[in-house]
């Protein structure tokens, strides 16, 4: 194998390695983005549940107060 062939082979290997690194980084970024989206969705759901619970407590307190007044 000539020096030029060896140099070409090393360049191809380096390019393949860089492409692999970039693909891995893209995959990790996509996974992280999905995880962030899931976390936001869970947070929204928890806020809705908390709001519904607070509304229920408020209604229960109003109902009890109304019963005590009557």
N, C-alpha and C positions, 0 to 999 in steps of 0.2 A: 504494500500500500504506500502510495507516494505521500509526501508531506501535504500536498494540496488535498488529496482524498481524505486524509486524516483531519485536516482543518475543516473541510466541508462536513464531515461526519460530526465533528464536535459542534459546529454551528447548528446543524440540524437537531442534535441532542439538546442544545441550549434553548433553541426555539421551542421544541416540544416541552421542555421543562417549564419555560415561561408561560406557555399556553395552559399547561396543567395548573400552574399556580394561579393564573387569572381565572380559570374556570372554577377552581376551588373557592377563590375569594367571592366570585359571583354567587355560587351556591350558598355560601355562608351568609352573604348579605340577604339573599332571598329568604333563607330560613329565619334570619333575625327579623326581617320585615314581617313575615307571617306570625312570628311569636309576638311581636309588638301589636299587630292587629288583633290577635286573639286576646291579649292582655287588655287592650282597650275595650273590646267587646264585653269581656267579663266584668270590667269596671262599670260599663254602662248598665249591664244587667243588675249588678249589685246596687247601683244607685237607684234604679227603678224599684227594686225590691225594698230598699230602705224607705223610699218615698211612699210606697204603698203601705208599708208597715206604719209609718208615721201618720199617714192619713187615717188608717184604721184606728190607731190609738186616739187620735184627735176626735174622730166620730164617736168612739166609745166614751170618751170623757164628756162630750157634749150630751150624749144620750143619758149618762148617769146624772149629770147636772140638771138636765131637764126633768128627769124622774124625781130628783130630790126637791126640786122647786114645786112640782105638782102635788 
